[in-house]
Amino acid sequence: MMKELCNCFGIAVRQARDAHQWSQEMLAEKANLNRSYVGEIERGKVIPSLVTMEKLALALGLRMSELLARCEDVRHAQAMQKMSLMAIAC
């Protein structure tokens, strides 16, 4: 469950970054983070702290709650996709 949550958060960050048409390097610079760490977050390899989440959200022009809501949206979409695939398999 934790891995799934980290993956969904990473996807939400990547989608928000892509919406700005920024590279990971640009987002890292704006959030005062290391570029490789941003990449690890986007791949769901690390669990970012609340401070890091806030840095990312502010850099992306979002409130932290908005970024987390996007994470929940990704998680919901993935769950719906799994249900659809299971229905097809039956």
PyMOL Python script that loads the backbone (N, CA, C, O; Angstrom):
from pymol import cmd

cmd.read_pdbstr("""\
ATOM      1  N   MET A   1       0.829  -1.198   0.000  1.00  0.00           N
ATOM      2  CA  MET A   1       0.000   0.000   0.000  1.00  0.00           C
ATOM      3  C   MET A   1       0.872   1.260   0.000  1.00  0.00           C
ATOM      4  O   MET A   1       0.558   2.232  -0.687  1.00  0.00           O
ATOM      5  N   MET A   2       1.976   1.243   0.777  1.00  0.00           N
ATOM      6  CA  MET A   2       2.836   2.423   0.825  1.00  0.00           C
ATOM      7  C   MET A   2       3.508   2.653  -0.521  1.00  0.00           C
ATOM      8  O   MET A   2       3.636   3.794  -0.967  1.00  0.00           O
ATOM      9  N   LYS A   3       3.940   1.567  -1.173  1.00  0.00           N
ATOM     10  CA  LYS A   3       4.584   1.682  -2.483  1.00  0.00           C
ATOM     11  C   LYS A   3       3.608   2.269  -3.503  1.00  0.00           C
ATOM     12  O   LYS A   3       3.978   3.121  -4.311  1.00  0.00           O
ATOM     13  N   GLU A   4       2.361   1.803  -3.453  1.00  0.00           N
ATOM     14  CA  GLU A   4       1.335   2.317  -4.359  1.00  0.00           C
ATOM     15  C   GLU A   4       1.124   3.819  -4.141  1.00  0.00           C
ATOM     16  O   GLU A   4       1.001   4.582  -5.099  1.00  0.00           O
ATOM     17  N   LEU A   5       1.085   4.227  -2.883  1.00  0.00           N
ATOM     18  CA  LEU A   5       0.895   5.643  -2.558  1.00  0.00           C
ATOM     19  C   LEU A   5       2.069   6.473  -3.068  1.00  0.00           C
ATOM     20  O   LEU A   5       1.872   7.546  -3.639  1.00  0.00           O
ATOM     21  N   CYS A   6       3.296   5.975  -2.861  1.00  0.00           N
ATOM     22  CA  CYS A   6       4.483   6.693  -3.349  1.00  0.00           C
ATOM     23  C   CYS A   6       4.466   6.802  -4.865  1.00  0.00           C
ATOM     24  O   CYS A   6       4.815   7.844  -5.419  1.00  0.00           O
ATOM     25  N   ASN A   7       4.059   5.724  -5.544  1.00  0.00           N
ATOM     26  CA  ASN A   7       3.970   5.762  -7.010  1.00  0.00           C
ATOM     27  C   ASN A   7       2.940   6.787  -7.471  1.00  0.00           C
ATOM     28  O   ASN A   7       3.187   7.540  -8.414  1.00  0.00           O
ATOM     29  N   CYS A   8       1.796   6.816  -6.812  1.00  0.00           N
ATOM     30  CA  CYS A   8       0.748   7.767  -7.187  1.00  0.00           C
ATOM     31  C   CYS A   8       1.178   9.209  -6.935  1.00  0.00           C
ATOM     32  O   CYS A   8       0.889  10.097  -7.736  1.00  0.00           O
ATOM     33  N   PHE A   9       1.863   9.436  -5.828  1.00  0.00           N
ATOM     34  CA  PHE A   9       2.355  10.792  -5.555  1.00  0.00           C
ATOM     35  C   PHE A   9       3.362  11.198  -6.631  1.00  0.00           C
ATOM     36  O   PHE A   9       3.331  12.326  -7.123  1.00  0.00           O
ATOM     37  N   GLY A  10       4.246  10.282  -6.990  1.00  0.00           N
ATOM     38  CA  GLY A  10       5.229  10.572  -8.029  1.00  0.00           C
ATOM     39  C   GLY A  10       4.586  10.900  -9.359  1.00  0.00           C
ATOM     40  O   GLY A  10       5.022  11.814 -10.058  1.00  0.00           O
ATOM     41  N   ILE A  11       3.552  10.159  -9.711  1.00  0.00           N
ATOM     42  CA  ILE A  11       2.828  10.432 -10.956  1.00  0.00           C
ATOM     43  C   ILE A  11       2.175  11.804 -10.902  1.00  0.00           C
ATOM     44  O   ILE A  11       2.197  12.545 -11.884  1.00  0.00           O
ATOM     45  N   ALA A  12       1.595  12.141  -9.761  1.00  0.00           N
ATOM     46  CA  ALA A  12       0.957  13.463  -9.611  1.00  0.00           C
ATOM     47  C   ALA A  12       1.979  14.586  -9.767  1.00  0.00           C
ATOM     48  O   ALA A  12       1.699  15.596 -10.412  1.00  0.00           O
ATOM     49  N   VAL A  13       3.152  14.413  -9.184  1.00  0.00           N
ATOM     50  CA  VAL A  13       4.218  15.423  -9.324  1.00  0.00           C
ATOM     51  C   VAL A  13       4.636  15.530 -10.787  1.00  0.00           C
ATOM     52  O   VAL A  13       4.768  16.632 -11.319  1.00  0.00           O
ATOM     53  N   ARG A  14       4.843  14.387 -11.434  1.00  0.00           N
ATOM     54  CA  ARG A  14       5.269  14.387 -12.836  1.00  0.00           C
ATOM     55  C   ARG A  14       4.222  15.059 -13.724  1.00  0.00           C
ATOM     56  O   ARG A  14       4.570  15.842 -14.608  1.00  0.00           O
ATOM     57  N   GLN A  15       2.955  14.759 -13.495  1.00  0.00           N
ATOM     58  CA  GLN A  15       1.897  15.370 -14.304  1.00  0.00           C
ATOM     59  C   GLN A  15       1.871  16.884 -14.120  1.00  0.00           C
ATOM     60  O   GLN A  15       1.716  17.631 -15.087  1.00  0.00           O
ATOM     61  N   ALA A  16       2.022  17.335 -12.873  1.00  0.00           N
ATOM     62  CA  ALA A  16       2.025  18.782 -12.605  1.00  0.00           C
ATOM     63  C   ALA A  16       3.251  19.437 -13.246  1.00  0.00           C
ATOM     64  O   ALA A  16       3.159  20.533 -13.800  1.00  0.00           O
ATOM     65  N   ARG A  17       4.392  18.760 -13.167  1.00  0.00           N
ATOM     66  CA  ARG A  17       5.614  19.292 -13.785  1.00  0.00           C
ATOM     67  C   ARG A  17       5.452  19.355 -15.301  1.00  0.00           C
ATOM     68  O   ARG A  17       5.809  20.353 -15.926  1.00  0.00           O
ATOM     69  N   ASP A  18       4.913  18.287 -15.890  1.00  0.00           N
ATOM     70  CA  ASP A  18       4.700  18.266 -17.335  1.00  0.00           C
ATOM     71  C   ASP A  18       3.734  19.361 -17.784  1.00  0.00           C
ATOM     72  O   ASP A  18       3.891  19.920 -18.869  1.00  0.00           O
ATOM     73  N   ALA A  19       2.745  19.666 -16.962  1.00  0.00           N
ATOM     74  CA  ALA A  19       1.788  20.726 -17.297  1.00  0.00           C
ATOM     75  C   ALA A  19       2.487  22.078 -17.429  1.00  0.00           C
ATOM     76  O   ALA A  19       2.058  22.939 -18.197  1.00  0.00           O
ATOM     77  N   HIS A  20       3.572  22.251 -16.668  1.00  0.00           N
ATOM     78  CA  HIS A  20       4.369  23.481 -16.758  1.00  0.00           C
ATOM     79  C   HIS A  20       5.414  23.389 -17.872  1.00  0.00           C
ATOM     80  O   HIS A  20       6.080  24.372 -18.197  1.00  0.00           O
ATOM     81  N   GLN A  21       5.545  22.192 -18.451  1.00  0.00           N
ATOM     82  CA  GLN A  21       6.569  21.921 -19.467  1.00  0.00           C
ATOM     83  C   GLN A  21       7.970  22.162 -18.912  1.00  0.00           C
ATOM     84  O   GLN A  21       8.833  22.732 -19.580  1.00  0.00           O
ATOM     85  N   TRP A  22       8.174  21.712 -17.671  1.00  0.00           N
ATOM     86  CA  TRP A  22       9.470  21.842 -17.006  1.00  0.00           C
ATOM     87  C   TRP A  22      10.201  20.514 -17.018  1.00  0.00           C
ATOM     88  O   TRP A  22       9.584  19.449 -17.006  1.00  0.00           O
ATOM     89  N   SER A  23      11.498  20.587 -17.042  1.00  0.00           N
ATOM     90  CA  SER A  23      12.324  19.406 -16.832  1.00  0.00           C
ATOM     91  C   SER A  23      12.383  19.126 -15.333  1.00  0.00           C
ATOM     92  O   SER A  23      11.999  19.963 -14.516  1.00  0.00           O
ATOM     93  N   GLN A  24      12.867  17.944 -14.991  1.00  0.00           N
ATOM     94  CA  GLN A  24      13.080  17.648 -13.568  1.00  0.00           C
ATOM     95  C   GLN A  24      14.070  18.638 -12.975  1.00  0.00           C
ATOM     96  O   GLN A  24      13.932  19.051 -11.824  1.00  0.00           O
ATOM     97  N   GLU A  25      15.056  19.012 -13.756  1.00  0.00           N
ATOM     98  CA  GLU A  25      16.060  19.960 -13.288  1.00  0.00           C
ATOM     99  C   GLU A  25      15.433  21.311 -12.949  1.00  0.00           C
ATOM    100  O   GLU A  25      15.785  21.929 -11.944  1.00  0.00           O
ATOM    101  N   MET A  26      14.508  21.765 -13.787  1.00  0.00           N
ATOM    102  CA  MET A  26      13.842  23.045 -13.541  1.00  0.00           C
ATOM    103  C   MET A  26      13.003  22.984 -12.266  1.00  0.00           C
ATOM    104  O   MET A  26      13.048  23.898 -11.442  1.00  0.00           O
ATOM    105  N   LEU A  27      12.239  21.903 -12.109  1.00  0.00           N
ATOM    106  CA  LEU A  27      11.439  21.756 -10.895  1.00  0.00           C
ATOM    107  C   LEU A  27      12.341  21.689  -9.668  1.00  0.00           C
ATOM    108  O   LEU A  27      12.059  22.326  -8.653  1.00  0.00           O
ATOM    109  N   ALA A  28      13.408  20.930  -9.756  1.00  0.00           N
ATOM    110  CA  ALA A  28      14.339  20.809  -8.625  1.00  0.00           C
ATOM    111  C   ALA A  28      14.897  22.175  -8.236  1.00  0.00           C
ATOM    112  O   ALA A  28      14.993  22.501  -7.053  1.00  0.00           O
ATOM    113  N   GLU A  29      15.260  22.960  -9.231  1.00  0.00           N
ATOM    114  CA  GLU A  29      15.799  24.291  -8.962  1.00  0.00           C
ATOM    115  C   GLU A  29      14.763  25.174  -8.264  1.00  0.00           C
ATOM    116  O   GLU A  29      15.077  25.854  -7.287  1.00  0.00           O
ATOM    117  N   LYS A  30      13.536  25.160  -8.767  1.00  0.00           N
ATOM    118  CA  LYS A  30      12.479  25.997  -8.191  1.00  0.00           C
ATOM    119  C   LYS A  30      12.094  25.543  -6.785  1.00  0.00           C
ATOM    120  O   LYS A  30      11.690  26.356  -5.953  1.00  0.00           O
ATOM    121  N   ALA A  31      12.224  24.224  -6.519  1.00  0.00           N
ATOM    122  CA  ALA A  31      11.857  23.678  -5.211  1.00  0.00           C
ATOM    123  C   ALA A  31      13.051  23.586  -4.265  1.00  0.00           C
ATOM    124  O   ALA A  31      12.907  23.162  -3.119  1.00  0.00           O
ATOM    125  N   ASN A  32      14.230  23.981  -4.744  1.00  0.00           N
ATOM    126  CA  ASN A  32      15.462  23.891  -3.952  1.00  0.00           C
ATOM    127  C   ASN A  32      15.721  22.446  -3.505  1.00  0.00           C
ATOM    128  O   ASN A  32      15.995  22.173  -2.336  1.00  0.00           O
ATOM    129  N   LEU A  33      15.624  21.530  -4.482  1.00  0.00           N
ATOM    130  CA  LEU A  33      15.879  20.116  -4.245  1.00  0.00           C
ATOM    131  C   LEU A  33      16.898  19.617  -5.268  1.00  0.00           C
ATOM    132  O   LEU A  33      17.159  20.278  -6.273  1.00  0.00           O
ATOM    133  N   ASN A  34      17.462  18.454  -5.003  1.00  0.00           N
ATOM    134  CA  ASN A  34      18.391  17.828  -5.931  1.00  0.00           C
ATOM    135  C   ASN A  34      17.603  17.190  -7.073  1.00  0.00           C
ATOM    136  O   ASN A  34      16.565  16.574  -6.829  1.00  0.00           O
ATOM    137  N   ARG A  35      18.074  17.323  -8.313  1.00  0.00           N
ATOM    138  CA  ARG A  35      17.366  16.788  -9.465  1.00  0.00           C
ATOM    139  C   ARG A  35      17.177  15.278  -9.380  1.00  0.00           C
ATOM    140  O   ARG A  35      16.116  14.762  -9.731  1.00  0.00           O
ATOM    141  N   SER A  36      18.194  14.577  -8.918  1.00  0.00           N
ATOM    142  CA  SER A  36      18.056  13.124  -8.835  1.00  0.00           C
ATOM    143  C   SER A  36      17.008  12.737  -7.788  1.00  0.00           C
ATOM    144  O   SER A  36      16.334  11.718  -7.935  1.00  0.00           O
ATOM    145  N   TYR A  37      16.868  13.542  -6.735  1.00  0.00           N
ATOM    146  CA  TYR A  37      15.857  13.268  -5.716  1.00  0.00           C
ATOM    147  C   TYR A  37      14.455  13.471  -6.299  1.00  0.00           C
ATOM    148  O   TYR A  37      13.543  12.696  -6.010  1.00  0.00           O
ATOM    149  N   VAL A  38      14.286  14.498  -7.107  1.00  0.00           N
ATOM    150  CA  VAL A  38      12.999  14.725  -7.772  1.00  0.00           C
ATOM    151  C   VAL A  38      12.667  13.521  -8.655  1.00  0.00           C
ATOM    152  O   VAL A  38      11.521  13.072  -8.693  1.00  0.00           O
ATOM    153  N   GLY A  39      13.663  13.005  -9.359  1.00  0.00           N
ATOM    154  CA  GLY A  39      13.456  11.822 -10.180  1.00  0.00           C
ATOM    155  C   GLY A  39      13.039  10.610  -9.361  1.00  0.00           C
ATOM    156  O   GLY A  39      12.168   9.844  -9.773  1.00  0.00           O
ATOM    157  N   GLU A  40      13.660  10.439  -8.206  1.00  0.00           N
ATOM    158  CA  GLU A  40      13.297   9.328  -7.325  1.00  0.00           C
ATOM    159  C   GLU A  40      11.868   9.474  -6.809  1.00  0.00           C
ATOM    160  O   GLU A  40      11.144   8.486  -6.684  1.00  0.00           O
ATOM    161  N   ILE A  41      11.467  10.701  -6.513  1.00  0.00           N
ATOM    162  CA  ILE A  41      10.088  10.956  -6.067  1.00  0.00           C
ATOM    163  C   ILE A  41       9.125  10.595  -7.193  1.00  0.00           C
ATOM    164  O   ILE A  41       8.131   9.905  -6.966  1.00  0.00           O
ATOM    165  N   GLU A  42       9.416  11.058  -8.399  1.00  0.00           N
ATOM    166  CA  GLU A  42       8.528  10.797  -9.532  1.00  0.00           C
ATOM    167  C   GLU A  42       8.423   9.312  -9.854  1.00  0.00           C
ATOM    168  O   GLU A  42       7.390   8.857 -10.345  1.00  0.00           O
ATOM    169  N   ARG A  43       9.476   8.556  -9.583  1.00  0.00           N
ATOM    170  CA  ARG A  43       9.445   7.107  -9.825  1.00  0.00           C
ATOM    171  C   ARG A  43       8.890   6.327  -8.634  1.00  0.00           C
ATOM    172  O   ARG A  43       8.780   5.103  -8.698  1.00  0.00           O
ATOM    173  N   GLY A  44       8.542   7.017  -7.555  1.00  0.00           N
ATOM    174  CA  GLY A  44       7.982   6.367  -6.384  1.00  0.00           C
ATOM    175  C   GLY A  44       9.000   5.578  -5.580  1.00  0.00           C
ATOM    176  O   GLY A  44       8.637   4.653  -4.853  1.00  0.00           O
ATOM    177  N   LYS A  45      10.270   5.935  -5.704  1.00  0.00           N
ATOM    178  CA  LYS A  45      11.349   5.200  -5.034  1.00  0.00           C
ATOM    179  C   LYS A  45      11.622   5.689  -3.621  1.00  0.00           C
ATOM    180  O   LYS A  45      12.248   4.979  -2.834  1.00  0.00           O
ATOM    181  N   VAL A  46      11.164   6.883  -3.288  1.00  0.00           N
ATOM    182  CA  VAL A  46      11.404   7.461  -1.962  1.00  0.00           C
ATOM    183  C   VAL A  46      10.102   8.002  -1.395  1.00  0.00           C
ATOM    184  O   VAL A  46       9.138   8.234  -2.124  1.00  0.00           O
ATOM    185  N   ILE A  47      10.089   8.196  -0.094  1.00  0.00           N
ATOM    186  CA  ILE A  47       8.939   8.776   0.590  1.00  0.00           C
ATOM    187  C   ILE A  47       9.322  10.201   0.986  1.00  0.00           C
ATOM    188  O   ILE A  47      10.104  10.392   1.917  1.00  0.00           O
ATOM    189  N   PRO A  48       8.784  11.197   0.294  1.00  0.00           N
ATOM    190  CA  PRO A  48       9.161  12.574   0.605  1.00  0.00           C
ATOM    191  C   PRO A  48       8.576  13.034   1.944  1.00  0.00           C
ATOM    192  O   PRO A  48       7.480  12.630   2.334  1.00  0.00           O
ATOM    193  N   SER A  49       9.319  13.870   2.620  1.00  0.00           N
ATOM    194  CA  SER A  49       8.836  14.441   3.878  1.00  0.00           C
ATOM    195  C   SER A  49       7.766  15.485   3.583  1.00  0.00           C
ATOM    196  O   SER A  49       7.575  15.890   2.436  1.00  0.00           O
ATOM    197  N   LEU A  50       7.078  15.911   4.622  1.00  0.00           N
ATOM    198  CA  LEU A  50       6.082  16.977   4.466  1.00  0.00           C
ATOM    199  C   LEU A  50       6.734  18.257   3.960  1.00  0.00           C
ATOM    200  O   LEU A  50       6.146  18.978   3.155  1.00  0.00           O
ATOM    201  N   VAL A  51       7.928  18.536   4.421  1.00  0.00           N
ATOM    202  CA  VAL A  51       8.641  19.743   3.980  1.00  0.00           C
ATOM    203  C   VAL A  51       8.925  19.655   2.487  1.00  0.00           C
ATOM    204  O   VAL A  51       8.757  20.634   1.760  1.00  0.00           O
ATOM    205  N   THR A  52       9.354  18.483   2.030  1.00  0.00           N
ATOM    206  CA  THR A  52       9.629  18.292   0.604  1.00  0.00           C
ATOM    207  C   THR A  52       8.352  18.406  -0.215  1.00  0.00           C
ATOM    208  O   THR A  52       8.351  19.017  -1.284  1.00  0.00           O
ATOM    209  N   MET A  53       7.261  17.820   0.283  1.00  0.00           N
ATOM    210  CA  MET A  53       5.985  17.938  -0.429  1.00  0.00           C
ATOM    211  C   MET A  53       5.578  19.392  -0.569  1.00  0.00           C
ATOM    212  O   MET A  53       5.098  19.814  -1.621  1.00  0.00           O
ATOM    213  N   GLU A  54       5.772  20.153   0.496  1.00  0.00           N
ATOM    214  CA  GLU A  54       5.404  21.568   0.429  1.00  0.00           C
ATOM    215  C   GLU A  54       6.304  22.317  -0.554  1.00  0.00           C
ATOM    216  O   GLU A  54       5.819  23.165  -1.304  1.00  0.00           O
ATOM    217  N   LYS A  55       7.592  22.021  -0.563  1.00  0.00           N
ATOM    218  CA  LYS A  55       8.504  22.659  -1.522  1.00  0.00           C
ATOM    219  C   LYS A  55       8.060  22.382  -2.955  1.00  0.00           C
ATOM    220  O   LYS A  55       8.036  23.283  -3.794  1.00  0.00           O
ATOM    221  N   LEU A  56       7.711  21.128  -3.226  1.00  0.00           N
ATOM    222  CA  LEU A  56       7.258  20.767  -4.570  1.00  0.00           C
ATOM    223  C   LEU A  56       5.962  21.483  -4.914  1.00  0.00           C
ATOM    224  O   LEU A  56       5.831  22.044  -6.002  1.00  0.00           O
ATOM    225  N   ALA A  57       5.012  21.467  -4.004  1.00  0.00           N
ATOM    226  CA  ALA A  57       3.725  22.110  -4.250  1.00  0.00           C
ATOM    227  C   ALA A  57       3.900  23.599  -4.534  1.00  0.00           C
ATOM    228  O   ALA A  57       3.344  24.113  -5.505  1.00  0.00           O
ATOM    229  N   LEU A  58       4.659  24.285  -3.705  1.00  0.00           N
ATOM    230  CA  LEU A  58       4.864  25.720  -3.901  1.00  0.00           C
ATOM    231  C   LEU A  58       5.564  26.011  -5.220  1.00  0.00           C
ATOM    232  O   LEU A  58       5.207  26.956  -5.923  1.00  0.00           O
ATOM    233  N   ALA A  59       6.563  25.194  -5.554  1.00  0.00           N
ATOM    234  CA  ALA A  59       7.267  25.378  -6.824  1.00  0.00           C
ATOM    235  C   ALA A  59       6.317  25.196  -8.005  1.00  0.00           C
ATOM    236  O   ALA A  59       6.462  25.859  -9.032  1.00  0.00           O
ATOM    237  N   LEU A  60       5.355  24.303  -7.857  1.00  0.00           N
ATOM    238  CA  LEU A  60       4.386  24.025  -8.925  1.00  0.00           C
ATOM    239  C   LEU A  60       3.193  24.974  -8.897  1.00  0.00           C
ATOM    240  O   LEU A  60       2.293  24.866  -9.731  1.00  0.00           O
ATOM    241  N   GLY A  61       3.181  25.904  -7.943  1.00  0.00           N
ATOM    242  CA  GLY A  61       2.084  26.872  -7.845  1.00  0.00           C
ATOM    243  C   GLY A  61       0.822  26.274  -7.259  1.00  0.00           C
ATOM    244  O   GLY A  61      -0.284  26.721  -7.561  1.00  0.00           O
ATOM    245  N   LEU A  62       0.987  25.258  -6.415  1.00  0.00           N
ATOM    246  CA  LEU A  62      -0.151  24.579  -5.794  1.00  0.00           C
ATOM    247  C   LEU A  62      -0.052  24.653  -4.283  1.00  0.00           C
ATOM    248  O   LEU A  62       1.021  24.884  -3.726  1.00  0.00           O
ATOM    249  N   ARG A  63      -1.188  24.453  -3.625  1.00  0.00           N
ATOM    250  CA  ARG A  63      -1.159  24.216  -2.187  1.00  0.00           C
ATOM    251  C   ARG A  63      -0.828  22.742  -2.006  1.00  0.00           C
ATOM    252  O   ARG A  63      -1.092  21.930  -2.893  1.00  0.00           O
ATOM    253  N   MET A  64      -0.260  22.403  -0.881  1.00  0.00           N
ATOM    254  CA  MET A  64       0.088  21.007  -0.632  1.00  0.00           C
ATOM    255  C   MET A  64      -1.163  20.128  -0.706  1.00  0.00           C
ATOM    256  O   MET A  64      -1.104  19.006  -1.209  1.00  0.00           O
ATOM    257  N   SER A  65      -2.285  20.633  -0.210  1.00  0.00           N
ATOM    258  CA  SER A  65      -3.527  19.860  -0.261  1.00  0.00           C
ATOM    259  C   SER A  65      -3.947  19.582  -1.706  1.00  0.00           C
ATOM    260  O   SER A  65      -4.506  18.524  -1.993  1.00  0.00           O
ATOM    261  N   GLU A  66      -3.684  20.516  -2.610  1.00  0.00           N
ATOM    262  CA  GLU A  66      -4.016  20.305  -4.019  1.00  0.00           C
ATOM    263  C   GLU A  66      -3.138  19.213  -4.637  1.00  0.00           C
ATOM    264  O   GLU A  66      -3.612  18.392  -5.422  1.00  0.00           O
ATOM    265  N   LEU A  67      -1.863  19.215  -4.272  1.00  0.00           N
ATOM    266  CA  LEU A  67      -0.963  18.189  -4.782  1.00  0.00           C
ATOM    267  C   LEU A  67      -1.360  16.817  -4.253  1.00  0.00           C
ATOM    268  O   LEU A  67      -1.323  15.831  -4.989  1.00  0.00           O
ATOM    269  N   LEU A  68      -1.736  16.753  -2.993  1.00  0.00           N
ATOM    270  CA  LEU A  68      -2.186  15.480  -2.427  1.00  0.00           C
ATOM    271  C   LEU A  68      -3.511  15.036  -3.039  1.00  0.00           C
ATOM    272  O   LEU A  68      -3.735  13.841  -3.232  1.00  0.00           O
ATOM    273  N   ALA A  69      -4.382  15.983  -3.343  1.00  0.00           N
ATOM    274  CA  ALA A  69      -5.647  15.646  -4.003  1.00  0.00           C
ATOM    275  C   ALA A  69      -5.384  15.062  -5.389  1.00  0.00           C
ATOM    276  O   ALA A  69      -6.083  14.144  -5.819  1.00  0.00           O
ATOM    277  N   ARG A  70      -4.389  15.584  -6.079  1.00  0.00           N
ATOM    278  CA  ARG A  70      -4.021  15.031  -7.379  1.00  0.00           C
ATOM    279  C   ARG A  70      -3.503  13.606  -7.216  1.00  0.00           C
ATOM    280  O   ARG A  70      -3.770  12.737  -8.046  1.00  0.00           O
ATOM    281  N   CYS A  71      -2.769  13.382  -6.151  1.00  0.00           N
ATOM    282  CA  CYS A  71      -2.287  12.037  -5.838  1.00  0.00           C
ATOM    283  C   CYS A  71      -3.476  11.091  -5.640  1.00  0.00           C
ATOM    284  O   CYS A  71      -3.481   9.976  -6.162  1.00  0.00           O
ATOM    285  N   GLU A  72      -4.465  11.535  -4.898  1.00  0.00           N
ATOM    286  CA  GLU A  72      -5.670  10.726  -4.680  1.00  0.00           C
ATOM    287  C   GLU A  72      -6.401  10.466  -5.997  1.00  0.00           C
ATOM    288  O   GLU A  72      -6.930   9.374  -6.206  1.00  0.00           O
ATOM    289  N   ASP A  73      -6.433  11.455  -6.880  1.00  0.00           N
ATOM    290  CA  ASP A  73      -7.084  11.283  -8.185  1.00  0.00           C
ATOM    291  C   ASP A  73      -6.370  10.208  -9.009  1.00  0.00           C
ATOM    292  O   ASP A  73      -7.013   9.380  -9.654  1.00  0.00           O
ATOM    293  N   VAL A  74      -5.045  10.231  -8.980  1.00  0.00           N
ATOM    294  CA  VAL A  74      -4.261   9.217  -9.695  1.00  0.00           C
ATOM    295  C   VAL A  74      -4.548   7.844  -9.113  1.00  0.00           C
ATOM    296  O   VAL A  74      -4.741   6.876  -9.848  1.00  0.00           O
ATOM    297  N   ARG A  75      -4.573   7.767  -7.810  1.00  0.00           N
ATOM    298  CA  ARG A  75      -4.822   6.487  -7.132  1.00  0.00           C
ATOM    299  C   ARG A  75      -6.212   5.945  -7.492  1.00  0.00           C
ATOM    300  O   ARG A  75      -6.375   4.752  -7.750  1.00  0.00           O
ATOM    301  N   HIS A  76      -7.197   6.829  -7.506  1.00  0.00           N
ATOM    302  CA  HIS A  76      -8.564   6.429  -7.860  1.00  0.00           C
ATOM    303  C   HIS A  76      -8.619   5.948  -9.315  1.00  0.00           C
ATOM    304  O   HIS A  76      -9.242   4.928  -9.610  1.00  0.00           O
ATOM    305  N   ALA A  77      -7.970   6.680 -10.218  1.00  0.00           N
ATOM    306  CA  ALA A  77      -7.964   6.307 -11.632  1.00  0.00           C
ATOM    307  C   ALA A  77      -7.315   4.940 -11.827  1.00  0.00           C
ATOM    308  O   ALA A  77      -7.787   4.133 -12.628  1.00  0.00           O
ATOM    309  N   GLN A  78      -6.236   4.683 -11.098  1.00  0.00           N
ATOM    310  CA  GLN A  78      -5.580   3.381 -11.204  1.00  0.00           C
ATOM    311  C   GLN A  78      -6.479   2.267 -10.678  1.00  0.00           C
ATOM    312  O   GLN A  78      -6.523   1.179 -11.252  1.00  0.00           O
ATOM    313  N   ALA A  79      -7.189   2.533  -9.599  1.00  0.00           N
ATOM    314  CA  ALA A  79      -8.094   1.526  -9.042  1.00  0.00           C
ATOM    315  C   ALA A  79      -9.224   1.226 -10.024  1.00  0.00           C
ATOM    316  O   ALA A  79      -9.608   0.069 -10.197  1.00  0.00           O
ATOM    317  N   MET A  80      -9.752   2.259 -10.662  1.00  0.00           N
ATOM    318  CA  MET A  80     -10.820   2.065 -11.634  1.00  0.00           C
ATOM    319  C   MET A  80     -10.311   1.273 -12.843  1.00  0.00           C
ATOM    320  O   MET A  80     -11.031   0.434 -13.385  1.00  0.00           O
ATOM    321  N   GLN A  81      -9.094   1.537 -13.255  1.00  0.00           N
ATOM    322  CA  GLN A  81      -8.504   0.813 -14.379  1.00  0.00           C
ATOM    323  C   GLN A  81      -8.337  -0.672 -14.027  1.00  0.00           C
ATOM    324  O   GLN A  81      -8.605  -1.541 -14.856  1.00  0.00           O
ATOM    325  N   LYS A  82      -7.900  -0.955 -12.811  1.00  0.00           N
ATOM    326  CA  LYS A  82      -7.754  -2.349 -12.371  1.00  0.00           C
ATOM    327  C   LYS A  82      -9.105  -3.050 -12.362  1.00  0.00           C
ATOM    328  O   LYS A  82      -9.213  -4.205 -12.775  1.00  0.00           O
ATOM    329  N   MET A  83     -10.140  -2.350 -11.890  1.00  0.00           N
ATOM    330  CA  MET A  83     -11.480  -2.939 -11.863  1.00  0.00           C
ATOM    331  C   MET A  83     -11.964  -3.225 -13.271  1.00  0.00           C
ATOM    332  O   MET A  83     -12.580  -4.263 -13.512  1.00  0.00           O
ATOM    333  N   SER A  84     -11.699  -2.327 -14.205  1.00  0.00           N
ATOM    334  CA  SER A  84     -12.106  -2.528 -15.577  1.00  0.00           C
ATOM    335  C   SER A  84     -11.404  -3.734 -16.184  1.00  0.00           C
ATOM    336  O   SER A  84     -12.020  -4.531 -16.891  1.00  0.00           O
ATOM    337  N   LEU A  85     -10.118  -3.862 -15.904  1.00  0.00           N
ATOM    338  CA  LEU A  85      -9.365  -5.005 -16.416  1.00  0.00           C
ATOM    339  C   LEU A  85      -9.870  -6.314 -15.827  1.00  0.00           C
ATOM    340  O   LEU A  85      -9.936  -7.330 -16.519  1.00  0.00           O
ATOM    341  N   MET A  86     -10.229  -6.286 -14.543  1.00  0.00           N
ATOM    342  CA  MET A  86     -10.753  -7.494 -13.909  1.00  0.00           C
ATOM    343  C   MET A  86     -12.107  -7.860 -14.529  1.00  0.00           C
ATOM    344  O   MET A  86     -12.389  -9.042 -14.723  1.00  0.00           O
ATOM    345  N   ALA A  87     -12.928  -6.889 -14.834  1.00  0.00           N
ATOM    346  CA  ALA A  87     -14.232  -7.138 -15.434  1.00  0.00           C
ATOM    347  C   ALA A  87     -14.072  -7.748 -16.828  1.00  0.00           C
ATOM    348  O   ALA A  87     -14.837  -8.631 -17.217  1.00  0.00           O
ATOM    349  N   ILE A  88     -13.082  -7.277 -17.568  1.00  0.00           N
ATOM    350  CA  ILE A  88     -12.829  -7.809 -18.904  1.00  0.00           C
ATOM    351  C   ILE A  88     -12.355  -9.258 -18.809  1.00  0.00           C
ATOM    352  O   ILE A  88     -12.719 -10.097 -19.634  1.00  0.00           O
ATOM    353  N   ALA A  89     -11.542  -9.539 -17.799  1.00  0.00           N
ATOM    354  CA  ALA A  89     -10.997 -10.886 -17.628  1.00  0.00           C
ATOM    355  C   ALA A  89     -12.078 -11.923 -17.253  1.00  0.00           C
ATOM    356  O   ALA A  89     -11.917 -13.120 -17.492  1.00  0.00           O
ATOM    357  N   CYS A  90     -13.160 -11.440 -16.673  1.00  0.00           N
ATOM    358  CA  CYS A  90     -14.245 -12.367 -16.265  1.00  0.00           C
ATOM    359  C   CYS A  90     -15.055 -12.713 -17.425  1.00  0.00           C
ATOM    360  O   CYS A  90     -16.014 -13.475 -17.303  1.00  0.00           O
TER     361      CYS A  90
END
""", "prot")
cmd.dss("prot")
cmd.show_as("cartoon", "prot")
cmd.util.cbc("prot")
cmd.orient("prot")
